[in-house]
């Protein structure tokens, strides 16, 4: 069996399970947000109070991490399928990793404050 160093789950079964698990968590987060928007009078105060709660902050960070894992696995699969030049693929993967880390730390600082 070939092990890919840049694969998140290290094999196809783990990647498949991670994609499905992250999709479920992202769906639950979407339902959570839509539920809030549907049943609340949305203004600045209610929005601030909603995102000020610890549960919402933790759930938002969990959803963000799931989006990043989901994106990494999907983009890794696309890059390994369609970019045959290993140096170009490694450069693109490094760029994707840099962007994903940027998104993570941006979300972390925005949500929890500096």
N, CA, C and O atoms as a printed pandas DataFrame, in Angstrom:
     atom_number atom_name residue_name chain_id  residue_number  x_coord  y_coord  z_coord
0              1         N          UNK        A               1    0.838   -1.172    0.000
1              2        CA          UNK        A               1    0.000    0.000    0.000
2              3         C          UNK        A               1    0.887    1.241    0.000
3              4         O          UNK        A               1    1.869    1.316    0.738
4              5         N          UNK        A               2    0.532    2.199   -0.826
5              6        CA          UNK        A               2    1.284    3.438   -0.946
6              7         C          UNK        A               2    0.746    4.438    0.060
7              8         O          UNK        A               2   -0.464    4.639    0.164
8              9         N          UNK        A               3    1.645    5.062    0.797
9             10        CA          UNK        A               3    1.240    6.087    1.757
10            11         C          UNK        A               3    1.604    7.450    1.174
11            12         O          UNK        A               3    2.735    7.670    0.742
12            13         N          UNK        A               4    0.643    8.348    1.167
13            14        CA          UNK        A               4    0.877    9.698    0.677
14            15         C          UNK        A               4    1.140   10.599    1.869
15            16         O          UNK        A               4    0.333   10.666    2.797
16            17         N          UNK        A               5    2.251   11.279    1.842
17            18        CA          UNK        A               5    2.638   12.113    2.969
18            19         C          UNK        A               5    1.708   13.301    3.119
19            20         O          UNK        A               5    1.408   13.716    4.238
20            21         N          UNK        A               6    1.244   13.858    1.996
21            22        CA          UNK        A               6    0.430   15.061    2.075
22            23         C          UNK        A               6   -1.055   14.779    2.227
23            24         O          UNK        A               6   -1.846   15.718    2.312
24            25         N          UNK        A               7   -1.452   13.528    2.264
25            26        CA          UNK        A               7   -2.857   13.191    2.461
26            27         C          UNK        A               7   -3.219   13.405    3.920
27            28         O          UNK        A               7   -2.432   13.081    4.809
28            29         N          UNK        A               8   -4.392   13.943    4.173
29            30        CA          UNK        A               8   -4.794   14.244    5.554
30            31         C          UNK        A               8   -5.049   12.977    6.346
31            32         O          UNK        A               8   -4.543   12.829    7.458
32            33         N          UNK        A               9   -5.825   12.067    5.789
33            34        CA          UNK        A               9   -6.200   10.862    6.519
34            35         C          UNK        A               9   -5.246    9.706    6.301
35            36         O          UNK        A               9   -5.410    8.652    6.916
36            37         N          UNK        A              10   -4.271    9.873    5.458
37            38        CA          UNK        A              10   -3.231    8.894    5.151
38            39         C          UNK        A              10   -3.690    7.745    4.261
39            40         O          UNK        A              10   -2.847    7.019    3.735
40            41         N          UNK        A              11   -4.991    7.552    4.073
41            42        CA          UNK        A              11   -5.448    6.597    3.066
42            43         C          UNK        A              11   -6.867    6.962    2.646
43            44         O          UNK        A              11   -7.500    7.827    3.250
44            45         N          UNK        A              12   -7.353    6.306    1.622
45            46        CA          UNK        A              12   -8.635    6.656    1.037
46            47         C          UNK        A              12   -9.815    6.477    1.969
47            48         O          UNK        A              12  -10.752    7.276    1.952
48            49         N          UNK        A              13   -9.776    5.432    2.784
49            50        CA          UNK        A              13  -10.887    5.188    3.706
50            51         C          UNK        A              13  -10.969    6.290    4.749
51            52         O          UNK        A              13  -12.056    6.787    5.043
52            53         N          UNK        A              14   -9.832    6.675    5.308
53            54        CA          UNK        A              14   -9.833    7.757    6.297
54            55         C          UNK        A              14  -10.279    9.069    5.668
55            56         O          UNK        A              14  -11.055    9.814    6.268
56            57         N          UNK        A              15   -9.794    9.357    4.465
57            58        CA          UNK        A              15  -10.213   10.581    3.782
58            59         C          UNK        A              15  -11.718   10.561    3.530
59            60         O          UNK        A              15  -12.393   11.571    3.725
60            61         N          UNK        A              16  -12.245    9.421    3.101
61            62        CA          UNK        A              16  -13.677    9.283    2.850
62            63         C          UNK        A              16  -14.476    9.546    4.123
63            64         O          UNK        A              16  -15.465   10.278    4.098
64            65         N          UNK        A              17  -14.052    8.955    5.221
65            66        CA          UNK        A              17  -14.754    9.145    6.491
66            67         C          UNK        A              17  -14.650   10.582    6.993
67            68         O          UNK        A              17  -15.616   11.130    7.524
68            69         N          UNK        A              18  -13.473   11.192    6.823
69            70        CA          UNK        A              18  -13.311   12.586    7.232
70            71         C          UNK        A              18  -14.203   13.511    6.414
71            72         O          UNK        A              18  -14.810   14.431    6.961
72            73         N          UNK        A              19  -14.285   13.274    5.117
73            74        CA          UNK        A              19  -15.154   14.092    4.261
74            75         C          UNK        A              19  -16.606   13.976    4.718
75            76         O          UNK        A              19  -17.309   14.981    4.819
76            77         N          UNK        A              20  -17.053   12.760    4.991
77            78        CA          UNK        A              20  -18.440   12.561    5.410
78            79         C          UNK        A              20  -18.708   13.164    6.782
79            80         O          UNK        A              20  -19.745   13.794    6.990
80            81         N          UNK        A              21  -17.787   12.977    7.716
81            82        CA          UNK        A              21  -17.961   13.520    9.066
82            83         C          UNK        A              21  -17.967   15.052    9.042
83            84         O          UNK        A              21  -18.798   15.683    9.696
84            85         N          UNK        A              22  -17.046   15.639    8.293
85            86        CA          UNK        A              22  -17.021   17.109    8.219
86            87         C          UNK        A              22  -18.262   17.639    7.526
87            88         O          UNK        A              22  -18.767   18.699    7.896
88            89         N          UNK        A              23  -18.764   16.926    6.531
89            90        CA          UNK        A              23  -19.992   17.360    5.850
90            91         C          UNK        A              23  -21.180   17.340    6.806
91            92         O          UNK        A              23  -22.028   18.231    6.759
92            93         N          UNK        A              24  -21.247   16.344    7.662
93            94        CA          UNK        A              24  -22.348   16.266    8.638
94            95         C          UNK        A              24  -22.266   17.426    9.625
95            96         O          UNK        A              24  -23.279   18.056    9.927
96            97         N          UNK        A              25  -21.073   17.710   10.127
97            98        CA          UNK        A              25  -20.911   18.810   11.083
98            99         C          UNK        A              25  -21.229   20.148   10.422
99           100         O          UNK        A              25  -21.866   21.003   11.038
100          101         N          UNK        A              26  -20.796   20.340    9.179
101          102        CA          UNK        A              26  -21.112   21.584    8.482
102          103         C          UNK        A              26  -22.612   21.723    8.231
103          104         O          UNK        A              26  -23.153   22.827    8.291
104          105         N          UNK        A              27  -23.279   20.616    7.952
105          106        CA          UNK        A              27  -24.732   20.643    7.767
106          107         C          UNK        A              27  -25.437   21.012    9.067
107          108         O          UNK        A              27  -26.368   21.817    9.059
108          109         N          UNK        A              28  -25.002   20.433   10.179
109          110        CA          UNK        A              28  -25.593   20.768   11.478
110          111         C          UNK        A              28  -25.374   22.239   11.823
111          112         O          UNK        A              28  -26.266   22.890   12.366
112          113         N          UNK        A              29  -24.201   22.759   11.512
113          114        CA          UNK        A              29  -23.914   24.172   11.765
114          115         C          UNK        A              29  -24.800   25.070   10.901
115          116         O          UNK        A              29  -25.286   26.101   11.366
116          117         N          UNK        A              30  -25.006   24.679    9.652
117          118        CA          UNK        A              30  -25.882   25.443    8.769
118          119         C          UNK        A              30  -27.307   25.454    9.299
119          120         O          UNK        A              30  -27.961   26.497    9.300
120          121         N          UNK        A              31  -27.791   24.307    9.749
121          122        CA          UNK        A              31  -29.142   24.228   10.335
122          123         C          UNK        A              31  -29.217   25.104   11.590
123          124         O          UNK        A              31  -30.223   25.778   11.812
124          125         N          UNK        A              32  -28.177   25.099   12.397
125          126        CA          UNK        A              32  -28.114   25.921   13.604
126          127         C          UNK        A              32  -28.226   27.410   13.257
127          128         O          UNK        A              32  -29.003   28.133   13.880
128          129         N          UNK        A              33  -27.453   27.867   12.265
129          130        CA          UNK        A              33  -27.500   29.270   11.862
130          131         C          UNK        A              33  -28.827   29.640   11.217
131          132         O          UNK        A              33  -29.384   30.700   11.501
132          133         N          UNK        A              34  -29.331   28.775   10.353
133          134        CA          UNK        A              34  -30.615   29.051    9.706
134          135         C          UNK        A              34  -31.733   29.090   10.745
135          136         O          UNK        A              34  -32.642   29.915   10.654
136          137         N          UNK        A              35  -31.664   28.200   11.727
137          138        CA          UNK        A              35  -32.648   28.210   12.807
138          139         C          UNK        A              35  -32.618   29.513   13.585
139          140         O          UNK        A              35  -33.665   30.068   13.919
140          141         N          UNK        A              36  -31.421   29.998   13.873
141          142        CA          UNK        A              36  -31.318   31.280   14.578
142          143         C          UNK        A              36  -31.889   32.407   13.724
143          144         O          UNK        A              36  -32.654   33.238   14.214
144          145         N          UNK        A              37  -31.519   32.434   12.456
145          146        CA          UNK        A              37  -31.988   33.501   11.564
146          147         C          UNK        A              37  -33.505   33.444   11.353
147          148         O          UNK        A              37  -34.150   34.480   11.188
148          149         N          UNK        A              38  -34.064   32.244   11.357
149          150        CA          UNK        A              38  -35.500   32.093   11.109
150          151         C          UNK        A              38  -36.342   32.492   12.317
151          152         O          UNK        A              38  -37.455   32.995   12.157
152          153         N          UNK        A              39  -35.826   32.275   13.512
153          154        CA          UNK        A              39  -36.643   32.471   14.706
154          155         C          UNK        A              39  -36.216   33.646   15.576
155          156         O          UNK        A              39  -36.747   33.822   16.673
156          157         N          UNK        A              40  -35.282   34.442   15.114
157          158        CA          UNK        A              40  -34.831   35.578   15.925
158          159         C          UNK        A              40  -34.995   36.865   15.119
159          160         O          UNK        A              40  -34.904   36.878   13.891
160          161         N          UNK        A              41  -35.235   37.922   15.845
161          162        CA          UNK        A              41  -35.237   39.245   15.232
162          163         C          UNK        A              41  -33.774   39.671   15.128
163          164         O          UNK        A              41  -33.137   39.979   16.135
164          165         N          UNK        A              42  -33.260   39.685   13.929
165          166        CA          UNK        A              42  -31.819   39.891   13.760
166          167         C          UNK        A              42  -31.512   41.382   13.739
167          168         O          UNK        A              42  -31.986   42.129   12.883
168          169         N          UNK        A              43  -30.713   41.781   14.698
169          170        CA          UNK        A              43  -30.136   43.115   14.737
170          171         C          UNK        A              43  -28.737   42.967   15.333
171          172         O          UNK        A              43  -28.312   41.860   15.664
172          173         N          UNK        A              44  -28.039   44.062   15.465
173          174        CA          UNK        A              44  -26.660   43.986   15.936
174          175         C          UNK        A              44  -26.570   43.380   17.338
175          176         O          UNK        A              44  -25.691   42.563   17.616
176          177         N          UNK        A              45  -27.477   43.784   18.205
177          178        CA          UNK        A              45  -27.426   43.294   19.591
178          179         C          UNK        A              45  -27.679   41.788   19.667
179          180         O          UNK        A              45  -26.970   41.078   20.380
180          181         N          UNK        A              46  -28.678   41.298   18.942
181          182        CA          UNK        A              46  -28.971   39.860   19.001
182          183         C          UNK        A              46  -27.859   39.045   18.338
183          184         O          UNK        A              46  -27.515   37.960   18.807
184          185         N          UNK        A              47  -27.302   39.568   17.254
185          186        CA          UNK        A              47  -26.211   38.884   16.565
186          187         C          UNK        A              47  -24.975   38.823   17.454
187          188         O          UNK        A              47  -24.314   37.787   17.533
188          189         N          UNK        A              48  -24.663   39.927   18.121
189          190        CA          UNK        A              48  -23.516   39.961   19.037
190          191         C          UNK        A              48  -23.723   39.025   20.212
191          192         O          UNK        A              48  -22.799   38.329   20.631
192          193         N          UNK        A              49  -24.935   39.009   20.740
193          194        CA          UNK        A              49  -25.230   38.111   21.859
194          195         C          UNK        A              49  -25.160   36.648   21.420
195          196         O          UNK        A              49  -24.659   35.797   22.155
196          197         N          UNK        A              50  -25.659   36.364   20.229
197          198        CA          UNK        A              50  -25.627   34.994   19.706
198          199         C          UNK        A              50  -24.190   34.495   19.559
199          200         O          UNK        A              50  -23.868   33.389   19.991
200          201         N          UNK        A              51  -23.333   35.307   18.952
201          202        CA          UNK        A              51  -21.943   34.889   18.772
202          203         C          UNK        A              51  -21.092   35.124   20.011
203          204         O          UNK        A              51  -19.928   34.723   20.037
204          205         N          UNK        A              52  -21.637   35.757   21.030
205          206        CA          UNK        A              52  -20.922   35.929   22.287
206          207         C          UNK        A              52  -20.992   34.696   23.174
207          208         O          UNK        A              52  -20.196   34.547   24.101
208          209         N          UNK        A              53  -21.942   33.814   22.890
209          210        CA          UNK        A              53  -22.083   32.602   23.689
210          211         C          UNK        A              53  -20.975   31.603   23.406
211          212         O          UNK        A              53  -20.507   31.477   22.274
212          213         N          UNK        A              54  -20.567   30.900   24.439
213          214        CA          UNK        A              54  -19.468   29.943   24.300
214          215         C          UNK        A              54  -19.830   28.806   23.356
215          216         O          UNK        A              54  -18.995   28.378   22.559
216          217         N          UNK        A              55  -21.057   28.310   23.433
217          218        CA          UNK        A              55  -21.456   27.208   22.557
218          219         C          UNK        A              55  -21.343   27.598   21.088
219          220         O          UNK        A              55  -20.834   26.828   20.273
220          221         N          UNK        A              56  -21.820   28.797   20.753
221          222        CA          UNK        A              56  -21.756   29.245   19.364
222          223         C          UNK        A              56  -20.314   29.441   18.920
223          224         O          UNK        A              56  -19.967   29.107   17.788
224          225         N          UNK        A              57  -19.480   29.972   19.788
225          226        CA          UNK        A              57  -18.067   30.158   19.435
226          227         C          UNK        A              57  -17.385   28.813   19.175
227          228         O          UNK        A              57  -16.665   28.654   18.189
228          229         N          UNK        A              58  -17.616   27.858   20.060
229          230        CA          UNK        A              58  -16.986   26.542   19.900
230          231         C          UNK        A              58  -17.526   25.847   18.651
231          232         O          UNK        A              58  -16.763   25.259   17.885
232          233         N          UNK        A              59  -18.834   25.916   18.449
233          234        CA          UNK        A              59  -19.449   25.288   17.283
234          235         C          UNK        A              59  -18.963   25.947   15.994
235          236         O          UNK        A              59  -18.760   25.265   14.990
236          237         N          UNK        A              60  -18.776   27.267   16.012
237          238        CA          UNK        A              60  -18.265   27.972   14.845
238          239         C          UNK        A              60  -16.828   27.557   14.543
239          240         O          UNK        A              60  -16.476   27.345   13.383
240          241         N          UNK        A              61  -15.995   27.440   15.580
241          242        CA          UNK        A              61  -14.613   27.000   15.353
242          243         C          UNK        A              61  -14.571   25.564   14.851
243          244         O          UNK        A              61  -13.763   25.234   13.983
244          245         N          UNK        A              62  -15.431   24.713   15.386
245          246        CA          UNK        A              62  -15.512   23.336   14.910
246          247         C          UNK        A              62  -15.928   23.310   13.444
247          248         O          UNK        A              62  -15.360   22.561   12.650
248          249         N          UNK        A              63  -16.907   24.116   13.087
249          250        CA          UNK        A              63  -17.355   24.180   11.696
250          251         C          UNK        A              63  -16.247   24.724   10.797
251          252         O          UNK        A              63  -16.069   24.239    9.680
252          253         N          UNK        A              64  -15.512   25.710   11.263
253          254        CA          UNK        A              64  -14.410   26.263   10.475
254          255         C          UNK        A              64  -13.330   25.214   10.247
255          256         O          UNK        A              64  -12.833   25.072    9.130
256          257         N          UNK        A              65  -12.966   24.486   11.281
257          258        CA          UNK        A              65  -11.962   23.422   11.134
258          259         C          UNK        A              65  -12.468   22.354   10.172
259          260         O          UNK        A              65  -11.697   21.827    9.370
260          261         N          UNK        A              66  -13.756   22.031   10.245
261          262        CA          UNK        A              66  -14.329   21.048    9.315
262          263         C          UNK        A              66  -14.278   21.539    7.878
263          264         O          UNK        A              66  -13.987   20.768    6.963
264          265         N          UNK        A              67  -14.561   22.821    7.679
265          266        CA          UNK        A              67  -14.476   23.385    6.323
266          267         C          UNK        A              67  -13.043   23.283    5.810
267          268         O          UNK        A              67  -12.823   22.939    4.649
268          269         N          UNK        A              68  -12.078   23.576    6.658
269          270        CA          UNK        A              68  -10.677   23.541    6.237
270          271         C          UNK        A              68  -10.218   22.113    5.935
271          272         O          UNK        A              68   -9.505   21.892    4.956
272          273         N          UNK        A              69  -10.616   21.147    6.757
273          274        CA          UNK        A              69  -10.276   19.748    6.490
274          275         C          UNK        A              69  -10.930   19.289    5.191
275          276         O          UNK        A              69  -10.295   18.646    4.355
276          277         N          UNK        A              70  -12.194   19.626    5.038
277          278        CA          UNK        A              70  -12.951   19.255    3.839
278          279         C          UNK        A              70  -12.292   19.860    2.596
279          280         O          UNK        A              70  -12.131   19.187    1.578
280          281         N          UNK        A              71  -11.918   21.127    2.694
281          282        CA          UNK        A              71  -11.275   21.802    1.561
282          283         C          UNK        A              71   -9.916   21.196    1.253
283          284         O          UNK        A              71   -9.581   20.995    0.085
284          285         N          UNK        A              72   -9.130   20.903    2.280
285          286        CA          UNK        A              72   -7.804   20.343    2.039
286          287         C          UNK        A              72   -7.890   18.987    1.336
287          288         O          UNK        A              72   -7.170   18.744    0.367
288          289         N          UNK        A              73   -8.755   18.118    1.814
289          290        CA          UNK        A              73   -8.869   16.793    1.198
290          291         C          UNK        A              73   -9.343   16.924   -0.237
291          292         O          UNK        A              73   -8.803   16.269   -1.129
292          293         N          UNK        A              74  -10.346   17.760   -0.474
293          294        CA          UNK        A              74  -10.850   17.938   -1.834
294          295         C          UNK        A              74   -9.817   18.531   -2.768
295          296         O          UNK        A              74   -9.643   18.049   -3.888
296          297         N          UNK        A              75   -9.130   19.570   -2.322
297          298        CA          UNK        A              75   -8.117   20.192   -3.180
298          299         C          UNK        A              75   -6.910   19.282   -3.369
299          300         O          UNK        A              75   -6.316   19.263   -4.447
300          301         N          UNK        A              76   -6.541   18.529   -2.338
301          302        CA          UNK        A              76   -5.443   17.583   -2.488
302          303         C          UNK        A              76   -5.781   16.541   -3.549
303          304         O          UNK        A              76   -4.936   16.193   -4.374
304          305         N          UNK        A              77   -7.010   16.048   -3.528
305          306        CA          UNK        A              77   -7.418   15.062   -4.523
306          307         C          UNK        A              77   -7.406   15.653   -5.927
307          308         O          UNK        A              77   -6.952   15.003   -6.869
308          309         N          UNK        A              78   -7.896   16.863   -6.073
309          310        CA          UNK        A              78   -7.892   17.513   -7.388
310          311         C          UNK        A              78   -6.466   17.738   -7.862
311          312         O          UNK        A              78   -6.147   17.452   -9.016
312          313         N          UNK        A              79   -5.612   18.242   -6.995
313          314        CA          UNK        A              79   -4.226   18.509   -7.387
314          315         C          UNK        A              79   -3.487   17.228   -7.749
315          316         O          UNK        A              79   -2.740   17.208   -8.727
316          317         N          UNK        A              80   -3.676   16.167   -6.988
317          318        CA          UNK        A              80   -2.967   14.925   -7.310
318          319         C          UNK        A              80   -3.526   14.261   -8.561
319          320         O          UNK        A              80   -2.804   13.535   -9.244
320          321         N          UNK        A              81   -4.793   14.495   -8.874
321          322        CA          UNK        A              81   -5.381   13.909  -10.079
322          323         C          UNK        A              81   -4.991   14.662  -11.344
323          324         O          UNK        A              81   -4.767   14.045  -12.386
324          325         N          UNK        A              82   -4.906   15.990  -11.265
325          326        CA          UNK        A              82   -4.769   16.777  -12.485
326          327         C          UNK        A              82   -3.425   17.462  -12.681
327          328         O          UNK        A              82   -3.112   17.860  -13.803
328          329         N          UNK        A              83   -2.628   17.613  -11.649
329          330        CA          UNK        A              83   -1.312   18.238  -11.790
330          331         C          UNK        A              83   -0.263   17.135  -11.706
331          332         O          UNK        A              83    0.000   16.596  -10.631
332          333         N          UNK        A              84    0.326   16.808  -12.842
333          334        CA          UNK        A              84    1.276   15.690  -12.889
334          335         C          UNK        A              84    2.698   16.099  -12.527
335          336         O          UNK        A              84    3.472   15.273  -12.043
336          337         N          UNK        A              85    3.048   17.343  -12.751
337          338        CA          UNK        A              85    4.388   17.824  -12.401
338          339         C          UNK        A              85    4.484   17.934  -10.878
339          340         O          UNK        A              85    3.771   18.729  -10.266
340          341         N          UNK        A              86    5.358   17.144  -10.271
341          342        CA          UNK        A              86    5.413   17.069   -8.807
342          343         C          UNK        A              86    5.864   18.387   -8.171
343          344         O          UNK        A              86    5.404   18.730   -7.082
344          345         N          UNK        A              87    6.750   19.122   -8.827
345          346        CA          UNK        A              87    7.198   20.397   -8.252
346          347         C          UNK        A              87    6.076   21.430   -8.269
347          348         O          UNK        A              87    5.887   22.159   -7.296
348          349         N          UNK        A              88    5.341   21.494   -9.360
349          350        CA          UNK        A              88    4.212   22.420   -9.438
350          351         C          UNK        A              88    3.131   22.025   -8.439
351          352         O          UNK        A              88    2.553   22.882   -7.771
352          353         N          UNK        A              89    2.860   20.727   -8.340
353          354        CA          UNK        A              89    1.853   20.247   -7.390
354          355         C          UNK        A              89    2.265   20.579   -5.960
355          356         O          UNK        A              89    1.428   21.018   -5.172
356          357         N          UNK        A              90    3.518   20.382   -5.611
357          358        CA          UNK        A              90    4.001   20.694   -4.256
358          359         C          UNK        A              90    3.888   22.193   -3.985
359          360         O          UNK        A              90    3.507   22.597   -2.886
360          361         N          UNK        A              91    4.215   23.016   -4.974
361          362        CA          UNK        A              91    4.097   24.462   -4.812
362          363         C          UNK        A              91    2.639   24.865   -4.605
363          364         O          UNK        A              91    2.345   25.689   -3.739
364          365         N          UNK        A              92    1.734   24.301   -5.382
365          366        CA          UNK        A              92    0.315   24.608   -5.240
366          367         C          UNK        A              92   -0.233   24.110   -3.899
367          368         O          UNK        A              92   -1.030   24.796   -3.259
368          369         N          UNK        A              93    0.190   22.929   -3.481
369          370        CA          UNK        A              93   -0.244   22.411   -2.182
370          371         C          UNK        A              93    0.253   23.298   -1.044
371          372         O          UNK        A              93   -0.472   23.540   -0.078
372          373         N          UNK        A              94    1.473   23.777   -1.157
373          374        CA          UNK        A              94    2.000   24.692   -0.151
374          375         C          UNK        A              94    1.187   25.981   -0.119
375          376         O          UNK        A              94    0.903   26.513    0.954
376          377         N          UNK        A              95    0.815   26.481   -1.288
377          378        CA          UNK        A              95   -0.034   27.675   -1.348
378          379         C          UNK        A              95   -1.396   27.444   -0.720
379          380         O          UNK        A              95   -1.906   28.304   -0.002
380          381         N          UNK        A              96   -1.992   26.277   -0.989
381          382        CA          UNK        A              96   -3.292   25.942   -0.401
382          383         C          UNK        A              96   -3.170   25.852    1.115
383          384         O          UNK        A              96   -4.033   26.353    1.836
384          385         N          UNK        A              97   -2.123   25.227    1.597
385          386        CA          UNK        A              97   -1.905   25.105    3.043
386          387         C          UNK        A              97   -1.754   26.495    3.672
387          388         O          UNK        A              97   -2.313   26.759    4.737
388          389         N          UNK        A              98   -1.007   27.375    3.020
389          390        CA          UNK        A              98   -0.827   28.731    3.556
390          391         C          UNK        A              98   -2.156   29.475    3.639
391          392         O          UNK        A              98   -2.439   30.144    4.633
392          393         N          UNK        A              99   -2.964   29.357    2.600
393          394        CA          UNK        A              99   -4.273   30.025    2.598
394          395         C          UNK        A              99   -5.172   29.447    3.684
395          396         O          UNK        A              99   -5.849   30.196    4.389
396          397         N          UNK        A             100   -5.186   28.121    3.826
397          398        CA          UNK        A             100   -6.037   27.489    4.837
398          399         C          UNK        A             100   -5.606   27.873    6.255
399          400         O          UNK        A             100   -6.454   28.104    7.117
400          401         N          UNK        A             101   -4.298   27.941    6.499
401          402        CA          UNK        A             101   -3.826   28.398    7.811
402          403         C          UNK        A             101   -4.223   29.853    8.039
403          404         O          UNK        A             101   -4.594   30.233    9.150
404          405         N          UNK        A             102   -4.144   30.662    6.990
405          406        CA          UNK        A             102   -4.582   32.056    7.101
406          407         C          UNK        A             102   -6.053   32.153    7.464
407          408         O          UNK        A             102   -6.434   32.958    8.314
408          409         N          UNK        A             103   -6.882   31.337    6.825
409          410        CA          UNK        A             103   -8.309   31.317    7.150
410          411         C          UNK        A             103   -8.535   30.878    8.605
411          412         O          UNK        A             103   -9.355   31.459    9.315
412          413         N          UNK        A             104   -7.806   29.861    9.030
413          414        CA          UNK        A             104   -7.970   29.368   10.397
414          415         C          UNK        A             104   -7.638   30.450   11.416
415          416         O          UNK        A             104   -8.421   30.707   12.331
416          417         N          UNK        A             105   -6.475   31.089   11.259
417          418        CA          UNK        A             105   -6.070   32.094   12.240
418          419         C          UNK        A             105   -6.926   33.349   12.146
419          420         O          UNK        A             105   -7.165   34.005   13.160
420          421         N          UNK        A             106   -7.390   33.694   10.958
421          422        CA          UNK        A             106   -8.325   34.815   10.837
422          423         C          UNK        A             106   -9.610   34.521   11.589
423          424         O          UNK        A             106  -10.099   35.360   12.346
424          425         N          UNK        A             107  -10.156   33.337   11.384
425          426        CA          UNK        A             107  -11.372   32.952   12.097
426          427         C          UNK        A             107  -11.162   32.904   13.599
427          428         O          UNK        A             107  -12.026   33.325   14.367
428          429         N          UNK        A             108  -10.019   32.393   14.014
429          430        CA          UNK        A             108   -9.703   32.305   15.444
430          431         C          UNK        A             108   -9.646   33.694   16.074
431          432         O          UNK        A             108  -10.241   33.927   17.125
432          433         N          UNK        A             109   -8.934   34.608   15.435
433          434        CA          UNK        A             109   -8.794   35.958   16.004
434          435         C          UNK        A             109  -10.092   36.744   15.919
435          436         O          UNK        A             109  -10.400   37.519   16.825
436          437         N          UNK        A             110  -10.858   36.561   14.850
437          438        CA          UNK        A             110  -12.125   37.277   14.730
438          439         C          UNK        A             110  -13.117   36.769   15.763
439          440         O          UNK        A             110  -13.814   37.559   16.400
440          441         N          UNK        A             111  -13.182   35.465   15.928
441          442        CA          UNK        A             111  -14.182   34.882   16.815
442          443         C          UNK        A             111  -13.843   35.060   18.299
443          444         O          UNK        A             111  -14.707   35.419   19.099
444          445         N          UNK        A             112  -12.605   34.810   18.653
445          446        CA          UNK        A             112  -12.224   34.845   20.063
446          447         C          UNK        A             112  -11.540   36.143   20.470
447          448         O          UNK        A             112  -11.308   36.368   21.658
448          449         N          UNK        A             113  -11.217   36.992   19.515
449          450        CA          UNK        A             113  -10.546   38.251   19.826
450          451         C          UNK        A             113   -9.059   38.020   20.074
451          452         O          UNK        A             113   -8.633   36.909   20.388
452          453         N          UNK        A             114   -8.296   39.059   19.931
453          454        CA          UNK        A             114   -6.842   38.938   20.075
454          455         C          UNK        A             114   -6.413   39.169   21.502
455          456         O          UNK        A             114   -5.222   39.106   21.807
